[in-house]
Amino acid sequence: MGEAVNESDAYPKLPAEGGCKPFVARVAAKPEYRLTADVPPSLRLACGELTRVLPTKRCVGLAD
């Protein structure tokens, strides 16, 4: 899909403010998010918040 990310590198902002919209739309369209062993801890925490705010979404994987 793309490059792997990590918790220690700094990532620049996108050049255009709306540049992330297509990616956000893809994430928002998913009803379920699969967590694998290599997901960053921040993503695992974000999944908990996502399901709190959007109860129709679900995170599955190692945390189950």
Backbone bond lengths (Angstrom), bond angles and torsions (degrees), N, CA, C in turn:
res aa  C-N    CA-C-N  psi(-1)  N-CA   C-N-CA  omega(-1)  CA-C   N-CA-C  phi
1 M - - - 1.449 - - 1.527 110.06 -
2 G 1.304 118.50 -61.32 1.454 122.13 179.58 1.509 109.05 -154.97
3 E 1.312 115.84 -166.99 1.456 120.11 178.66 1.517 110.57 -73.81
4 A 1.324 115.65 148.99 1.457 120.47 175.07 1.528 109.01 -70.26
5 V 1.312 116.42 146.40 1.464 121.39 177.06 1.514 108.77 -115.49
6 N 1.324 115.74 164.53 1.460 119.75 178.32 1.517 109.63 -144.38
7 E 1.304 115.66 177.41 1.464 121.43 -175.47 1.530 113.17 -86.02
8 S 1.320 118.39 -11.50 1.465 119.28 -172.94 1.530 114.46 -104.37
9 D 1.321 119.60 -24.20 1.460 121.48 -179.73 1.527 111.12 -79.78
10 A 1.334 115.57 147.53 1.467 121.03 174.04 1.528 107.53 -90.07
11 Y 1.304 116.56 137.77 1.458 121.43 -179.06 1.526 109.38 -117.84
12 P 1.342 117.10 131.31 1.466 119.36 -178.71 1.526 111.33 -70.61
13 K 1.312 114.73 155.99 1.466 119.61 175.40 1.520 108.96 -70.91
14 L 1.312 115.75 157.16 1.466 119.88 176.06 1.520 109.36 -68.06
15 P 1.334 117.86 147.25 1.468 120.13 -177.76 1.528 113.50 -62.73
16 A 1.312 117.97 -35.90 1.467 121.13 179.21 1.525 108.80 -108.54
17 E 1.311 116.41 138.97 1.462 121.26 -176.43 1.526 112.99 -55.30
18 G 1.319 118.22 -40.22 1.454 121.68 -178.00 1.518 113.85 -90.11
19 G 1.324 117.65 11.24 1.458 121.81 -175.81 1.516 115.01 -62.61
20 C 1.304 117.39 -21.64 1.467 119.80 -178.05 1.531 112.24 -91.38
21 K 1.324 118.76 -7.87 1.468 121.69 -175.59 1.529 114.00 -52.30
22 P 1.338 120.04 -45.52 1.467 118.43 -179.58 1.534 112.69 -62.74
23 F 1.325 116.00 -35.05 1.460 120.11 -179.64 1.532 110.74 -72.81
24 V 1.310 116.03 -40.23 1.465 120.73 177.66 1.528 109.70 -63.91
25 A 1.311 117.24 -40.61 1.465 121.06 179.10 1.526 110.88 -62.06
26 R 1.331 117.05 -40.27 1.474 120.40 178.37 1.520 111.07 -64.36
27 V 1.323 116.50 -42.27 1.466 120.47 179.15 1.532 109.72 -66.76
28 A 1.312 117.27 -44.34 1.460 121.27 -177.69 1.519 112.27 -64.72
29 A 1.322 118.05 -29.48 1.461 121.17 -177.57 1.522 112.75 -73.98
30 K 1.311 117.96 -19.50 1.468 121.03 -177.72 1.527 111.13 -75.56
31 P 1.317 118.36 134.07 1.464 120.09 175.67 1.537 111.64 -84.64
32 E 1.335 116.03 -18.26 1.461 120.11 -173.84 1.534 109.72 -141.52
33 Y 1.315 116.06 140.83 1.460 121.68 -179.86 1.522 108.58 -120.03
34 R 1.320 116.95 123.52 1.465 122.60 -179.36 1.520 110.04 -90.98
35 L 1.325 115.95 121.72 1.461 121.68 178.29 1.520 108.81 -97.30
36 T 1.307 116.41 125.89 1.458 121.36 177.96 1.524 108.69 -108.17
37 A 1.290 116.21 172.79 1.465 121.34 -177.46 1.524 112.76 -61.62
38 D 1.328 117.68 -24.60 1.463 119.79 -175.62 1.529 114.98 -96.35
39 V 1.341 119.02 9.36 1.464 118.94 177.75 1.521 109.61 -72.39
40 P 1.335 117.29 142.87 1.465 120.18 178.19 1.529 110.48 -64.24
41 P 1.337 117.50 150.00 1.471 120.70 178.74 1.530 112.85 -55.57
42 S 1.317 117.44 -34.42 1.467 119.67 -179.43 1.527 111.37 -64.43
43 L 1.325 117.63 -34.28 1.462 120.47 178.05 1.523 110.54 -70.18
44 R 1.305 117.00 -38.67 1.471 120.76 177.04 1.533 109.82 -61.32
45 L 1.341 117.14 -43.12 1.467 120.81 177.20 1.525 111.61 -66.46
46 A 1.327 116.17 -39.60 1.466 120.53 179.99 1.524 110.71 -63.06
47 C 1.318 117.67 -33.36 1.463 120.53 179.39 1.526 110.71 -62.39
48 G 1.316 116.82 -39.59 1.465 119.84 176.84 1.516 111.90 -61.42
49 E 1.305 116.73 -42.43 1.463 121.28 178.64 1.525 110.78 -69.36
50 L 1.317 116.80 -39.20 1.462 120.93 179.00 1.526 110.97 -58.91
51 T 1.314 117.00 -46.73 1.467 119.90 -178.53 1.532 111.81 -71.24
52 R 1.324 117.06 -24.04 1.467 119.97 175.50 1.527 109.61 -71.34
53 V 1.324 116.33 -45.08 1.461 121.53 -176.70 1.529 111.81 -78.11
54 L 1.326 116.32 -37.28 1.467 121.70 -178.89 1.537 109.07 -122.40
55 P 1.314 117.46 84.86 1.472 120.90 -173.90 1.525 114.90 -60.78
56 T 1.319 118.49 -15.54 1.466 119.11 178.83 1.527 111.87 -80.04
57 K 1.331 117.79 -11.55 1.464 122.16 178.25 1.521 109.14 -89.69
58 R 1.324 116.05 156.75 1.447 120.44 -177.44 1.526 110.77 -144.75
59 C 1.317 116.81 138.02 1.457 122.06 175.12 1.524 107.61 -107.07
60 V 1.304 116.74 129.93 1.466 121.17 179.77 1.513 109.77 -129.41
61 G 1.293 115.75 155.61 1.461 120.07 178.60 1.514 110.40 139.15
62 L 1.307 115.39 -136.47 1.457 121.01 -175.50 1.516 113.78 -63.20
63 A 1.328 116.71 -27.39 1.457 120.64 -177.70 1.525 113.18 -76.58
64 D 1.343 117.95 -11.96 1.473 121.03 -178.09 1.510 111.54 -71.02
